[in-house]
Amino acid sequence: LQLTLDVSDTGSWDWDLVTNQVAWNDRHSSLLGYEPGEVLPTYQVWRDRVHPDDLEQVEHLLRQAIEQQSRYEAEYRLICPNDITRWVFAKGKVFTNEFGQAVRMVGVLFDLTDRKQLEATLAQKNEQLQLTLEVSETASWDWDLVTNQLDWNDRHYTIMGYEPGEIVPSYQAWFSHVHPDDRDRVEQVMRQAVDQKHAYEVEYRLICKDGSIRWLLDKGQPFYNESGQLVRTVGVMFDLTDRKRAEQALRDSQQRLRAVLDTSPALIYLVDLENRHLLVNQSFAATFGTTPENLVGKSMYEVWPTEIADAFAATSQIALETGQLLEIEDSAPHPDGTQHTYITVKSPLFDSTGKPYAICGMSTDISDRKRAEQALLDSQQRLRAVLDTSPAFIYLVDLQNRHLLTNRSYANFLGTTPEQLVGKSLYEVWPTEIADAFVATNQVVLETGQLLQMEDSAPHMDGTQHTYITIKSPLFDSTGKPYAICGMSTDISDRKRAEQKIQEQAALLDIASDAIFVCDLNNQITYWNHRAERLY
């Protein structure tokens, strides 16, 4: 017996209750902190080593065992002489004489220090784990399938919409809240994990107590005994609801962005630093008769002719080097052979560290606009040619009587150029009385809204007076509001002088004493004077 005790590192003691003599083995001495034989074994020596906080309970158990002649068991601490504290477990048995009186008690003493330290470490780690789960708002569960005992932490209850302890934890209580459309998939994942003896994770929807729906992620681990039977499963449960909402919001945002991109007539694209397409819109892809998906990952050199791709790569490099938005006008051939002109805006995109990772470009086809601009320019040139070759004075003045346009004849008459007259008032180029007359007729045109034809006169710079046939007309904007007066004045001074001459000659003929008449080739009289008229 002693050999067994020594091998098992167990202390033993023998207490004579009649004589109060105590005996113990060497291991018992060492558990008390003494060398074998260092102290005489007594009840008091043992008692002095029991932790004060445990002494009352231990002696109570001893007295109870002696009085009731029952077994004695107690866990308590010993304080050794070097102040080392040990946890021990004592077991004892009471022996009686023929009269039933307790006369002896023997027992053993086991060192529990290592086990208690391990338990304390495990308790600390478990406390840390629980704290981590609480801080991270992670639900946990532990299911003992042998006893069918299932434990949830507080977060497990609250994720389901309950107060902690409001319902009894059970597999069915949890499973009844799993969304009906997800139940078969969840059960299949769990069953497969149990059959194949590995951990599992599954995402699913949970219908909470109040009817709201949460997205959850379950991670579980099954455990088996030596016979391969499932005896326990433990796991954690994460609330993914906010993440799922964010993912859905991101998908919605991407769909809206894609809709905007694909309805834009502009060519929109995103290329990485190696000029590979990361994203293109429908208009860009349609230009090449393909789809956006087919272009993603392809280099510009796989899409455009080399010289065009070189030009695009060069402008992308400028945008990267300057880090600024770049706006350029460029041109490129379409697959149908037509040449198109674009206004292109390029801008670098930066990651969270400020490092560029892509170039965003938007090219707006301005070919029609360029053609319209050229047509307008050609039309303006033709109009200017017509205006500048016309001997008439042609001009356009606004409602404040400032020149908007004049032709060369008008400018030459005033000894200047059309460009120098633009913006100048009538009063800056004409004498006041002439300008007043022009302004008055302009006002008549504006008030009547009708074309006005009149004969007026104005002095030349050489001092001669000239007569004009002037036509003025109001110009209206798209709302019908007048914004200018267009005028054209034709110099009829020579004609007026000829008419004057004719009138003078006719007067001379009328006072002549001879009868004068003119006949045409058919002998029809086309003119006679007063004397001829009296003769006939």
Secondary structure, DSSP 4 states (H G I P E B T S, - for coil): -HHHHHHTT-EEEEEETTT--EEE-HHHHHHTT--TTSS---HHHHHHHB-HHHHHHHHHHHHHHHHHT--EEEEEEEE-TTS-EEEEEEEEEEEE-TTS-EEEEEEEEEE-HHHHHHHHHHHHHHHHHHHHHHHTT-EEEEEETTTTEEEE-HHHHHHTT--TTSS---HHHHHTTB-HHHHHHHHHHHHHHHHHT--EEEEEEEE-TTS-EEEEEEEEEEEE-TTS-EEEEEEEEEE-HHHHHHHHHHHHHHHHHHHHHHH-SSEEEEEETT-BEEEE-HHHHHHTTS-HHHHTT-BGGGTS-HHHHHHHHHHHHHHHHH-S-EEEEEEEE-TTS-EEEEEEEEEEEE-TTS-EEEEEEEEEE-HHHHHHHHHHHHHHHHHHHHHHH-SSEEEEEETT-BEEEE-HHHHHHTTS-HHHHTT-BHHHHS-HHHHHHHHHHHHHHHHH-S-EEEEEEEE-TTS-EEEEEEEEEEEE-TTS-EEEEEEEEEE-HHHHHHHHHHHHHHHHHHT-SS--EEE-TTS-EEEE-HHHHHH-
